[in-house]
Amino acid sequence: MPTLTAETMSAPQFVEVALAEADGTFHYHLPSTWAAAPLTPGTRLLVPFGRGWRLAYYVRRVDRPEVPETKPVLALLDGDVSIPSSLFQLLHWISDYYSAPLGRVIKGAFPQGSQAVVRRRFHLTEAAESAGGEKKTALQERVIAALKEGGGLTEPQLRKRTGGEKLAGSLSTLKKKGWITEAWEVDRPAVRKKFRRLVFLKSDPAEAVSLISSLQKRAPQQASVLQILLTAGGAMPVGAFEAPLRASLKRLLDKGLIDQAEEEAPRTPMRPSGFPLQPSILLNPDQQGAVEQIVSAVEGKTFTPFLLHGVTGSGKTEVYLRVIEKALAQKRGAIVLVPEIALTAQLVARFQSRFGEAVALFHSGLSPGERYDEWRRIREGKAQIAIGVRSAIFAPFESVGVIIVDEEHDSSYKQDDGVRYHARDTALVRGKQSDAVVVLGSATPSFESFYNSETGKYRLLPLPGRIDARPLPAVAVVDLRKKEDWVRPFLTRPLLSAMEKRLENREQTLLFLNRRGFSPSLLCPDCGYLPHCIRCSVSLTFHKKLQKLVCHYCGFQLAPPTACSQCQGIRLVHLGIGTEQVEEEIRQRFPAARVARMDRDTTQKKESHHKILTAMAQREIDILIGTQMITKGHDFPDVTLVGVLCADLSLHFPDFRSSERTFQLLAQVAGRAGRGDRPGEVIIQTFQPNHESIVAATTHDYLGFYAQEIAFRKEMGYPPFCRFTLLLFSHSEEKRVVDRAAALVKEIEKVLPPPKKGEAERGVTLLGPAPAPLMRLRGEYRYQILLKGKDQKKIASVLKEGLNSWKRMERKGVRLEVNVDPQNFV
């Protein structure tokens, strides 16, 4: 793609840009007087848009603009942050495939907070001072009062001072009346390079010793400062000196006895520690065969997708390490994706023990500054391996040799809001565009991926056994319908007996329950009333530590009532169980045991995941209770028992993948047991012991379960035998949502392709509109349309026409979200 330079700008130069706040792209011209630096795709520009200024991203040069008159680009905003041109092709694909605004996609490829801030600042006019008697709304009065007190204020500052969520309307009215003015400004990014001041000796060590001696009596603190600097090797950061010495430091600087300088101070994420280091192991024949095939493809520099199907504990990570060594030897980067932040600590510890500072981290547990500096380390070639969650797929390597997607089946690789991309599928496209090898690894591959291996789209590499020929854990099932086995809610005699045995043997136990909180519901047994969220169509979960009923979707909280609001009954009871209650019960049952809990409530603080997992690795925890955070990827040799308290929780979701996900959860958590020298045991408690997913999990029978489920999907026409695109409508008024969804359905029906000759069904089928399974969320009603077909290109064509119709329609404030290849229908 051509770049623009000052030398090429004698004739008018037109450029296409994308904005994060708007769909589509827009054309501008570069001022002839602007001696611009070369523009490469993704370069950030300041442009006029509507009545204000906006940050825009350079896309390409155009010969003829689509509008008769173009506005000029105002400024070049890029500093030291840019994305590689090779990555820009991937961002275009994401925008096209997932029907996402290109500007929003590009923005997501930059580190959060690294972009210049474009904003409005408001000032009060003299007219406002003399309009004291005129009628104003309460919010307008607060705006004027805030501007009188604070002078010029930005919109966020005004919103904070006035509490006005609907501030825009009031500001517009005040502007029209001439009571306030606005001016646009650009501020530097919130996240940028961090610098620190250094002080250093100007003299050699011998002269410094002499100087210290001369100052000892008349200026002892100055002598102390010099002695500290001498001991430290001659230089130290100013911040390292204690406060009482800062004045002496300044005097020494004023006297010219020491000097100072500024240097960059990289923000380095805390490196995982406390995990036992695992040396490079001798590969077994299956691992060796997998490594040889993948390395051969890496050496050939050709896109090759592999599915590494290895049972839990089969040594997939060692295969990853060997393959990455080869990519680094070719001076190409490596990306390793993991589905959750909880999985990064132990994996990073292994990678850093092998590759040291070549590893950079990408996940939400880092501060914005740490993420920015890790991103820059890759951009500047100082790190060659990126490990992280979804967004690590945008690691700014100029050249990528291998992309690993660990636990590729995990649904958290699909973004649920904003740009709804699937990181696994995006990894495959980036691999193809980069001539890189892509390795999808899992003990329980998604059925779509395994089907692709059967049809030859992926190359299958099986690892059927654990390393060192260790056996898979024995699995026992406890039928929860037999109440005589219950000791406490969901704690049965077989499970408690097995836990007691592990404590006696100084072994560790994992207890899995995929429901946090103390109890899922508070029930009135007299009338059946359940307190529900006022903004979502879900019941509230009781959290004992908080003493609150909490909505897990929007965060709404309510003090638990002492009486039923419907019948005034006072016999309120807790219905069901959550991890918080399990922890309390286990502590009471085993008071000497060291018990910990790992769920979203206990991992909100920075490094909390790491602290819990480190304590587990160092055997400071006997029993770890958790949600699905504890089910995959972890390797604790002393865990010999895994207890699944209720295997049925994920079986009844309104989703055709519910059985598959139940099997994956059970197989993954079972795989945490028996990874050391001692054999493992798994106890699965369930109300449905004969359900096919639970039966398959007890026998570790992935292939048998896959064969059964894939036949069902073929019969029903579910993925991988078709493709879905979900259109979700939302608004605070249900009538508007229903009306607009029905109107768009009529438009889409006009462009549906007719059935082929001899076929009853169309190439694309439209289902809906219908209420979403979670009909109300965060105060908005939700309805959805489903487009279904075997050919994604045909679905995309229908979708494009439908979105064009939507843009022309009167939308009445209804929001439409597009979800291509949805993984969650709730």
Residue pairs with C-beta under 8 A, 6 or more apart in sequence:
1 40
1 41
1 60
1 85
1 88
2 61
3 38
3 39
3 40
4 13
4 15
4 30
4 36
4 38
4 39
4 61
5 36
5 37
5 38
6 35
6 36
9 30
9 32
9 34
9 36
10 32
12 29
12 30
12 32
13 29
13 30
13 61
14 27
14 28
14 29
14 30
14 61
14 62
14 63
14 64
14 65
14 70
15 27
15 28
15 29
15 30
15 39
15 45
15 58
15 59
15 60
15 61
15 62
15 73
16 25
16 26
16 27
16 58
16 59
16 60
16 61
16 62
17 25
17 26
17 27
17 28
17 45
17 47
17 56
17 57
17 58
17 59
17 73
18 24
18 25
18 26
18 56
18 57
18 59
18 101
18 102
18 103
18 106
19 26
19 47
19 49
19 54
19 55
19 56
19 57
19 101
19 103
20 55
20 57
20 101
20 103
20 104
20 106
20 107
21 54
21 103
22 49
22 101
22 103
23 101
23 807
24 101
24 102
25 59
25 102
26 47
26 49
26 56
27 62
27 65
27 66
27 67
27 70
28 45
28 47
28 56
28 70
28 71
28 72
28 73
29 65
29 70
29 71
29 72
29 73
30 36
30 72
30 73
31 72
31 73
34 73
36 76
37 76
39 58
39 76
40 58
40 82
40 85
41 57
41 58
41 59
41 60
41 83
41 85
41 88
42 57
42 58
42 82
42 83
42 85
42 87
42 88
42 91
42 106
42 109
43 57
43 58
43 76
43 78
43 82
44 55
44 56
44 57
44 58
44 76
44 77
44 78
44 115
44 116
45 55
45 56
45 57
45 58
45 73
45 74
45 75
45 76
45 77
46 53
46 54
46 55
46 56
46 73
46 74
46 75
46 76
46 77
46 116
46 118
46 186
47 53
47 54
47 56
47 71
47 73
47 74
48 54
48 71
48 72
48 74
49 56
52 118
52 120
52 184
53 74
53 118
53 184
53 186
54 118
55 77
55 115
55 116
55 118
56 73
56 103
57 102
57 103
57 106
57 107
59 102
75 186
77 115
77 116
77 186
79 189
79 192
80 193
80 376
81 110
81 111
81 114
81 375
81 376
81 379
82 379
83 91
83 106
83 109
83 110
83 394
83 396
84 379
84 396
84 397
84 398
86 397
86 398
86 399
86 433
86 434
87 109
87 394
87 396
87 397
87 430
88 106
89 433
90 394
90 426
90 429
90 430
90 433
91 102
91 105
91 106
91 109
92 102
93 429
93 433
94 100
94 105
94 419
94 421
94 426
95 101
95 102
95 105
97 796
97 820
98 419
98 420
98 421
98 818
98 820
99 796
99 799
99 800
99 803
99 818
99 820
100 419
100 420
100 421
100 818
104 418
104 419
105 419
107 115
108 391
108 394
108 418
108 419
109 394
109 396
111 191
111 368
111 371
111 372
111 375
112 191
112 368
112 371
112 372
113 189
113 190
113 191
113 368
113 372
114 189
114 191
114 192
114 372
114 375
115 189
116 186
116 187
116 188
116 189
117 186
117 187
117 188
117 189
117 190
118 184
118 185
118 186
119 154
119 155
119 156
119 184
119 185
119 187
120 154
120 155
120 182
120 183
120 184
120 185
121 152
121 153
121 154
121 182
121 183
121 184
121 185
122 147
122 152
122 153
122 154
122 155
122 158
122 171
122 180
122 181
122 182
123 147
123 151
123 152
123 180
123 181
123 182
123 183
124 144
124 147
124 148
124 179
124 180
125 178
125 179
125 180
125 181
127 177
127 178
127 179
128 144
128 147
128 174
128 178
128 179
128 180
131 177
131 179
136 144
137 170
139 162
139 164
139 166
139 167
139 170
140 170
140 173
140 174
142 161
142 162
142 163
142 164
143 158
143 162
143 164
143 167
143 170
143 171
143 174
143 180
144 174
144 179
144 180
146 153
146 158
146 161
146 162
147 153
147 158
147 180
150 157
150 161
152 183
153 161
155 167
155 171
158 164
158 167
158 171
159 165
159 167
164 170
171 180
171 182
174 180
175 181
175 182
190 368
191 368
191 369
191 372
192 372
193 264
193 376
194 264
194 265
194 266
194 267
194 369
194 373
195 262
195 263
195 264
195 265
196 237
196 238
196 239
196 262
196 263
196 265
197 237
197 238
197 239
197 260
197 261
197 262
198 235
198 236
198 237
198 238
198 260
198 261
198 262
198 263
199 229
199 235
199 236
199 237
199 238
199 249
199 252
199 253
199 258
199 259
199 260
200 229
200 234
200 235
200 236
200 258
200 259
200 260
200 261
201 208
201 226
201 229
201 230
201 234
201 235
201 258
202 256
202 257
202 258
202 259
203 211
203 257
205 230
205 234
208 226
208 229
208 230
209 230
211 226
211 257
212 223
212 226
212 227
212 230
213 223
215 222
215 223
215 226
216 223
219 248
219 251
221 244
221 245
221 247
221 248
222 248
222 251
222 252
222 257
224 245
224 248
225 241
225 245
225 248
225 249
225 252
225 258
226 252
226 257
226 258
228 236
228 241
228 245
229 235
229 236
229 258
237 265
238 246
238 249
238 260
241 249
249 258
252 258
253 259
253 260
266 373
266 377
267 367
267 369
267 370
267 372
267 373
268 370
268 373
269 361
269 366
269 370
269 374
270 607
270 610
271 348
271 349
271 352
272 344
272 345
272 346
272 348
272 349
272 352
272 610
272 614
273 349
273 614
274 614
274 615
274 617
274 618
275 345
275 346
275 349
275 350
275 613
275 614
275 617
276 617
277 349
277 350
277 353
278 350
278 353
280 318
280 321
280 354
281 315
281 318
281 467
283 291
283 315
283 318
283 319
283 322
284 315
284 465
284 467
286 310
286 314
286 462
286 463
286 464
286 465
287 314
287 315
287 318
287 319
287 463
287 467
289 461
290 306
290 308
290 319
290 461
290 463
291 319
291 322
291 323
293 306
293 459
293 461
294 304
294 306
294 319
294 323
294 402
294 437
294 439
294 461
295 322
295 323
295 326
297 304
297 306
297 437
298 323
298 326
298 327
298 330
298 401
298 402
298 437
299 326
299 330
301 330
301 401
301 435
302 435
303 431
303 432
303 434
303 435
303 436
303 437
303 438
304 437
304 438
304 459
305 428
305 431
305 437
305 438
305 440
305 452
305 457
305 458
305 459
306 437
306 438
306 439
306 440
306 458
306 459
306 460
306 461
307 408
307 440
307 441
307 442
307 445
307 449
307 450
307 452
307 453
307 458
307 459
307 460
307 461
308 316
308 319
308 439
308 440
308 441
308 442
308 461
308 463
309 442
309 443
309 445
309 450
309 453
309 460
309 461
309 462
309 463
309 702
310 316
310 319
310 441
310 442
310 443
310 462
310 463
310 464
311 443
311 463
311 464
311 465
311 466
311 472
311 671
311 700
312 443
312 466
312 472
312 667
312 668
312 670
312 671
312 672
312 675
313 466
313 467
313 470
313 472
313 635
313 671
313 674
313 675
314 443
314 463
314 464
314 465
314 466
314 467
315 463
315 466
315 467
316 406
316 441
316 463
317 347
317 350
317 406
318 467
319 439
319 441
319 463
320 336
320 404
320 406
320 439
320 441
321 350
321 351
321 354
323 402
323 404
323 437
323 439
324 334
324 336
324 355
324 385
324 402
324 404
325 354
326 401
326 402
327 333
327 334
327 401
327 402
327 437
328 334
328 355
328 358
328 384
328 385
328 401
330 401
331 399
332 397
332 399
332 400
332 401
332 402
332 436
333 378
333 384
333 385
333 386
333 395
333 397
333 398
333 399
333 400
333 401
334 384
334 385
334 386
334 400
334 401
334 402
334 403
334 404
335 385
335 386
335 392
335 393
335 395
335 397
335 400
335 402
335 403
335 404
335 427
335 430
336 347
336 351
336 385
336 386
336 387
336 388
336 392
336 403
336 404
336 406
337 388
337 389
337 390
337 392
337 393
337 403
337 404
337 405
337 406
337 413
337 423
337 424
337 427
338 344
338 347
338 387
338 388
338 389
338 406
338 407
338 633
339 389
339 406
339 407
339 410
339 412
339 413
339 632
340 389
340 410
340 412
340 629
340 632
340 633
341 363
341 364
341 365
341 389
341 609
342 598
342 603
342 609
342 613
342 629
342 630
342 633
343 406
343 407
343 632
343 633
343 634
344 361
344 363
344 365
344 387
344 388
344 389
344 609
345 609
345 610
345 613
345 614
346 613
346 617
346 633
346 634
346 635
347 387
347 406
347 633
348 359
348 361
348 387
351 359
351 385
351 387
352 359
355 384
355 385
357 382
357 383
358 383
358 384
358 385
359 383
359 385
359 387
360 374
360 375
360 377
360 378
360 383
360 385
360 386
360 387
360 395
361 370
361 374
361 386
361 387
361 388
362 371
362 374
362 375
362 386
362 387
362 388
362 389
362 391
362 392
362 395
363 388
363 389
363 392
364 389
365 606
365 607
365 609
366 374
367 606
374 383
375 395
375 396
377 383
378 384
378 386
378 395
378 396
378 397
379 396
386 392
386 395
386 397
388 395
389 412
389 423
390 412
390 413
390 415
390 421
390 423
393 403
393 423
393 426
393 427
393 430
399 434
400 430
400 431
400 434
400 436
401 436
401 437
402 436
402 437
402 438
402 439
403 427
403 430
403 431
403 436
403 437
403 438
403 439
404 438
404 439
404 441
405 413
405 423
405 424
405 427
405 438
405 439
405 440
405 441
406 441
406 442
406 633
407 441
407 442
407 632
407 633
407 668
408 424
408 440
408 441
408 442
408 445
408 446
408 449
409 442
409 444
409 445
409 446
409 449
409 664
410 632
411 657
411 661
411 823
411 824
413 422
413 423
413 424
414 420
414 421
414 422
414 423
414 821
414 822
414 823
414 824
415 421
415 422
415 423
416 824
417 817
420 817
420 818
420 819
420 820
420 822
422 821
422 823
424 440
424 449
425 821
427 438
428 438
430 436
431 437
431 438
440 449
440 458
442 449
443 667
443 668
443 671
443 702
444 663
444 664
444 667
444 668
444 702
445 453
445 702
446 660
447 660
447 706
447 709
447 710
447 713
447 719
447 720
448 719
448 720
449 458
450 706
451 710
451 720
452 458
452 720
453 459
453 460
454 460
466 472
466 675
470 674
470 675
471 674
471 679
472 670
472 671
472 674
472 680
472 700
473 642
473 670
473 671
473 673
473 674
473 679
473 680
473 681
473 682
474 679
474 680
474 681
474 682
475 670
475 681
475 682
475 683
475 684
475 697
475 698
475 699
475 700
476 494
476 681
476 682
476 683
476 684
476 698
477 683
477 684
477 685
477 686
477 689
477 694
477 698
478 485
478 492
478 494
478 495
478 683
478 684
478 685
478 686
479 485
479 686
479 687
479 689
480 486
480 490
480 492
480 646
480 685
480 686
480 687
481 687
485 492
485 493
485 494
486 492
487 493
487 496
488 585
488 589
489 577
489 581
489 585
490 513
490 577
490 582
490 645
490 646
490 685
491 582
491 585
491 586
491 589
491 645
492 685
494 683
495 643
495 645
495 683
495 685
496 589
498 509
498 641
498 643
498 681
498 683
499 509
499 590
499 623
499 641
499 643
500 590
501 641
502 508
502 509
502 622
502 640
502 641
503 509
503 590
503 592
503 593
503 622
503 623
505 640
506 638
507 638
507 639
507 640
507 641
507 678
508 616
508 619
508 621
508 622
508 623
508 624
508 636
508 638
508 639
508 640
508 641
509 622
509 623
509 624
509 639
509 640
509 641
509 642
509 643
510 623
510 624
510 625
510 626
510 630
510 639
510 641
510 642
510 643
510 669
510 672
510 673
511 582
511 586
511 623
511 624
511 625
511 626
511 642
511 643
511 645
512 626
512 627
512 628
512 630
512 631
512 642
512 643
512 644
512 645
512 665
512 669
513 577
513 578
513 579
513 582
513 625
513 626
513 627
513 644
513 645
513 646
513 649
514 627
514 628
514 649
514 650
514 665
515 576
515 577
515 578
515 579
515 627
515 649
516 541
516 552
516 578
516 579
516 580
516 599
516 600
516 601
516 627
517 541
517 542
517 543
517 550
517 552
517 578
517 579
517 580
517 581
517 601
518 541
518 542
518 543
518 544
518 574
518 578
518 580
518 581
518 584
519 541
519 542
519 574
519 575
519 576
519 577
519 578
519 581
520 539
520 541
520 542
520 575
520 576
520 577
520 578
521 530
521 531
521 539
521 540
521 541
521 542
521 574
521 575
521 576
522 530
522 531
522 540
522 542
522 549
522 560
522 561
522 572
522 573
522 574
522 575
523 529
523 530
523 572
523 573
523 574
523 575
524 530
524 564
524 566
524 567
524 569
524 571
524 572
525 569
525 571
525 573
526 564
526 567
526 569
526 571
527 564
527 566
527 567
527 569
529 564
529 565
529 566
529 567
530 539
530 575
531 539
531 540
531 549
531 558
531 561
531 565
532 538
532 539
532 540
533 539
533 540
533 551
533 553
533 554
533 556
534 556
535 551
535 554
535 556
535 776
535 777
535 778
535 779
536 551
536 553
536 554
536 556
536 774
536 776
536 777
536 778
536 779
537 774
537 775
537 776
537 777
538 551
538 552
538 553
538 774
540 549
540 550
540 551
540 556
540 558
541 549
541 550
541 551
541 552
541 578
542 548
542 549
542 550
542 560
542 574
543 549
543 550
543 580
543 601
544 580
544 581
544 584
545 580
545 601
546 557
547 559
547 560
548 557
548 558
548 559
548 560
549 557
549 558
549 559
549 560
550 556
550 557
551 557
553 774
553 777
553 778
554 777
554 778
554 779
560 572
561 572
562 570
562 572
563 569
563 570
563 572
564 570
564 572
574 581
577 645
577 646
579 597
579 599
579 601
579 625
579 626
579 627
580 597
580 601
582 597
582 625
582 645
583 595
583 597
583 625
586 593
586 595
586 623
586 625
587 593
587 595
590 622
590 623
593 622
593 623
594 620
594 621
594 622
594 623
595 621
595 622
595 623
595 624
595 625
596 602
596 612
596 615
596 616
596 621
596 623
596 624
596 625
597 624
597 625
597 626
598 609
598 612
598 624
598 625
598 626
598 627
598 629
598 630
599 626
599 627
599 629
600 627
600 629
602 608
602 612
603 609
603 612
603 629
609 629
612 621
612 624
613 634
615 621
616 624
616 634
616 636
617 636
619 638
624 630
628 665
630 669
630 672
631 665
631 668
631 669
631 672
632 668
632 669
632 671
634 672
635 675
636 672
636 675
636 676
637 675
637 676
637 677
638 676
638 678
639 672
639 673
639 674
639 675
639 676
639 680
640 673
640 674
640 676
640 678
640 679
640 680
640 681
641 673
641 680
641 681
641 682
641 683
642 669
642 670
642 672
642 673
642 680
642 681
642 682
642 683
643 682
643 683
643 685
644 666
644 669
644 670
644 682
644 683
644 684
644 685
644 686
645 685
646 685
646 686
646 687
647 662
647 666
647 684
647 685
647 686
647 688
647 694
647 697
648 686
648 687
648 688
648 691
650 658
650 661
650 662
650 665
651 658
651 659
651 662
651 688
651 691
651 693
652 658
653 661
653 826
654 773
654 825
654 826
655 661
655 824
655 825
655 826
656 713
656 716
656 718
657 823
659 691
659 692
659 693
659 709
660 693
660 709
662 691
662 693
662 694
662 697
663 693
663 694
663 696
663 697
663 702
663 705
666 684
666 693
666 694
666 697
667 697
667 700
667 702
669 682
670 682
670 684
670 697
670 700
672 680
673 680
673 681
673 682
674 680
674 681
684 694
684 697
684 698
686 694
688 694
689 695
692 705
692 708
692 709
693 705
696 702
696 704
696 705
696 708
712 718
713 719
713 720
713 721
714 721
717 788
719 821
721 790
722 788
722 789
722 790
723 788
723 789
723 790
723 791
723 792
723 795
723 821
724 786
724 787
724 788
724 821
724 822
725 786
725 787
725 795
725 796
725 799
725 818
725 819
725 820
725 821
725 822
726 784
726 785
726 786
726 787
726 818
726 819
726 822
726 825
727 744
727 784
727 785
727 786
727 787
727 802
727 816
727 817
727 818
727 819
728 772
728 782
728 783
728 784
728 816
728 817
728 819
729 737
729 740
729 741
729 744
729 769
729 782
729 783
729 784
729 785
729 814
729 815
729 816
730 737
730 777
730 780
730 781
730 782
730 783
730 814
730 815
730 817
731 737
731 740
731 780
731 781
731 812
731 813
731 814
731 815
732 779
732 780
732 781
733 781
734 781
736 812
736 813
736 814
737 781
737 782
737 783
737 814
738 769
738 783
739 812
740 809
740 811
740 812
740 814
741 768
741 769
741 783
741 784
741 785
741 814
742 769
743 809
744 785
744 802
744 805
744 806
744 809
744 816
745 766
745 768
745 769
745 785
747 801
747 802
747 805
747 806
747 809
748 766
748 785
748 787
748 798
748 801
748 802
748 805
749 766
751 797
751 798
751 801
751 802
752 762
752 763
752 764
752 765
752 766
752 798
753 762
753 763
753 764
753 794
753 797
753 798
754 762
755 761
755 762
755 763
756 763
762 789
763 789
763 790
763 791
763 794
764 787
764 788
764 789
764 791
764 794
764 795
764 798
765 787
765 788
765 789
766 785
766 786
766 787
766 788
767 785
767 786
767 787
767 788
768 783
768 784
768 785
768 786
769 783
769 784
769 785
770 783
770 784
771 781
771 782
771 783
771 784
772 782
772 783
772 784
772 825
772 826
773 825
773 826
774 782
774 826
775 781
775 782
776 782
780 815
787 795
787 798
787 799
788 795
789 795
799 818
799 820
803 818
806 816
